[in-house]
């Protein structure tokens, strides 16, 4: 959905350069290459003094994303970490907890923090708008077709498969219990 929903994000981490790390379990991951000319994913595309997160052999030009089903996403950027946690409120509402974590040396560098916060505020608002729009449409339209190419976002298909497996397991358990 980057191409349609997040032009700023697509320009820094083109989906054509994304690769997935698939799992049959409770997680999925992926890598995205940062485009030439950018140091990181932020409003300025500059680290603005934020130190590189290192120490485990990671390519400093890549973003590493991990989803832990059903409600946690962690994104390791070259110089900071993002964390999203979704919390179901009821059957029609979800709250999203969002954190940006930087090296402690950055906490008093206002412009370095604002560079990240303003960028991700825009991205998060774009996500909220598209999710709310799709949720409204799912109740009013008899069917729909995906508006983006899911081949570069296996996560969408993976979460659908995950939910399907959970429901199938629950249905099988209920059927077994009713037979006894």
Secondary structure, 3 states (H helix, E strand, C coil): CHHHHCHHHHHHCCHHHCEEECCCCCEEEEEEECCCCCCCCCCCCCCCCCCCCCCCCCCCCEEEEEEECCCEEEEECCCEEEEEEEEEEECCEEEEEEEEEECHHHCCCHHHHHHHHHHHHHHHHHHHHHHHHHHHHHHHCCCCCCCCCHHHCHHHHHHHHHHHHHHHHHHHHHHHHHHC
